């Protein structure tokens, strides 16, 4: 399978690109700085994920798209300064969906977050307070915008909502369409779920919560 990845230098996107190439898939990644091209089997293209002209060209011959973008802060501190454009995710998803239509490509998987959209009320009150009154909220707002764009795209989409992410060395996961029943998930688990979904064609037009 030939897969275009947006967000391949992030912690989850990098793991997915590594896993996909290890399983003999061809991965192309659009990255903002070529110095971040560290995986030898990935074809890197330098540019912005919001550039529809670039995306249209890069998507030629592709089978699927994976979007693992986020609104970054200077650190994991919830109150740390924002360093990404506040509409980076939604602007990129809008551009790539349009480019996919032009190339007649249907399959897209996007990584969102548990608590976005209709899952907000499923979160504990204290967690909601932290998100709402910290800079995490900026990312949640844009994840909500990207979800709406994907849902309305007419493509064969899957929206992935992982619960609290960690860096544990485990690719195990549980996936449900609906309310989560667990409290965390490793980034390796998210990467494994995305690849499994692409290979099996499961969860098309579903919003899936991942947990462990």
N, C-alpha and C positions, 0 to 999 in steps of 0.2 A: 504494500500500500504506500502511496505517496502522500505525505502529510505536511501541510504548512502549519507552523507553530508561531503564534504571537505570544511573547513573554517567555521565550526559551532561555533567557539569562536569569530569570527569577528562580526562587528555591524550588517551587513545584514544577514549573515549566522545564527547567534543566533536567530534573529527574525523569520527566516524561520523555524528553528528547533522547536521553541516554537509554532508557528502557526500550523505546520504540526501535532505535537503531540496533540495539542488542538482539532484537527479535526480527531482524532483517527487513524492517520497514525503511523507506527512504524519507528522511526528514529534511525539510528546508525551513530555516528560521530567519525572520526579519528582525534585526537587532539595530539599536541606535548607534552603537559604537563597535567597530570590528575588533577592538582589543578584547572584547568579551567573548570572542569566538574560541572556545576552549575544548569543545567536543570534536574529536577528529573525524567522526563519521557524519557530522551534520554539515549540510550546505548552508552557509550563512550569507545573507544579503544585507548590506548595510542600508538603513533607511528608517523612516518613521512608520509605525503600524497604522497611522491615520492616512497615509498616502494612497489614495484609491488607484491612481495610475500605476504605482509600483506594485500594489497588491494584485491588480488585474493581470499584470505581466507575470508575476511570480506564481500565480495560481494556474497557469497553463499546464495542463497535464496532471494536475493534482486530483486526489480522490477525496480528501477530507481536510478540515481545518480544526485546529485546537487553539483556543484562546485562554491563556493563563496570565492575564495582566492584572496589575493592582495599582492603586494610588499609593505611592511610596512615601514614607516618612524618613527622617534622618536616622531613626532608630526604631526599635520595637516598642518604645515607650508610647502609650496611647496618646500622650499630649505633645509628642515630638513634632517639629515643624514639617509641614508638607513640602515635598520636593518634586512631585509630579503634577502636571496639569490636572485640574479637578474633573475634567471630562475625558481623560485619556482612554479609559476603558470603553465608554459608550461611543466616543468618536471613532475609535478603532473598529469596534464591532459594526457600527453603521457602514464604515468604508468596506470592510471585508465582506459583509453580507451582499452589498451591491456588486462587488467584484466577483463574488461567487455566482451570482445570477448571470452575469455577463459570460462567465466561463462554464455555465451549466453544471456547477458542482453543488451538491445538495447537503452533504453531511458536515455538521459543525457541532463541536462540544465546547461549551464555555464554562469556566470556573467562576462561581459566584461565592456566596458565603451563607451559612446557616444564620437565620435572622433577617435575611433580606426579604422584602415583599411580604407575602402572606405567611411567612414563617416567623415574623417578628414577635407575635404574641406567644409563641412556643418557648421563648427564651425566659430565663429567670429574671426577675425584676431588677436585681442588682447588676446583672450583665447588661440589660437594656439601658440602665442608667449610665454605666460606664461608656457604652458605645455612643449613646445619644449626646453626652456632654464632653466627649473627647474628639480628637481628630479622626478616630476610626469611622465616625459618622460620615465623613466626606467620602470615604471609599464605599460605604454602604449605599449612599445616595447614587453613586455612579454605577454600582452593581445593579441597583434597581433599574436604572435607565437602560443598561445593557440587556437585562432580562426582557424588558418590554420590547426592545428592538428585535431581539432574537425570536420572541414569541410571534411577532407580527411579520417575520421575514418570509414565510412560506417555505423555508428550508426544513431539512430533517435534523432538527436540533435536539440536543440534550443539555440541560442546565444542571451543573453539579454544585451542590451546596454542602461543602464540608463543615463539620462542627469544628471546635477549636483545634487548630493545626499544631503538630509538633514534629520534631526531626528524628523520631525514633527509627531504628533500623528494622522496620517491619512493613511489609506490603499487604498485610491483612486488612480487610475492610468489610463492613456490612452496608448494604445499600437499601434504602426504602424510598418509596414514593409517598411522601407524607412526613409526619412528625418524627423526629429522631428519638432514639431511646438510649443513646450513649453520649459520652461527654467529650471525646476527642478523637482525632484521626491523624495518622502520620502522613506526611507529604508523599512518602513512597506508596502508601495505600491509595492516595488520590491518583497518582500517576498510573498505578496498576489498574484501577477502575476505568480510567479513561481509555487505556489501551484495550482492555477487555471489552468495553462497550463498542469501540470501533471495529474490533475483530468479529464480534458476535452480532452487531447491529441491533443490540437490545437498547431499551429505554429511549427510543426515538419519540420525540415530542413529549418527554417527561421531565419533570423537575425532580432530581434525585438527591436525597440527603445522605451523606456518607458519615459513618462513625465507626467506632471499633468497640 
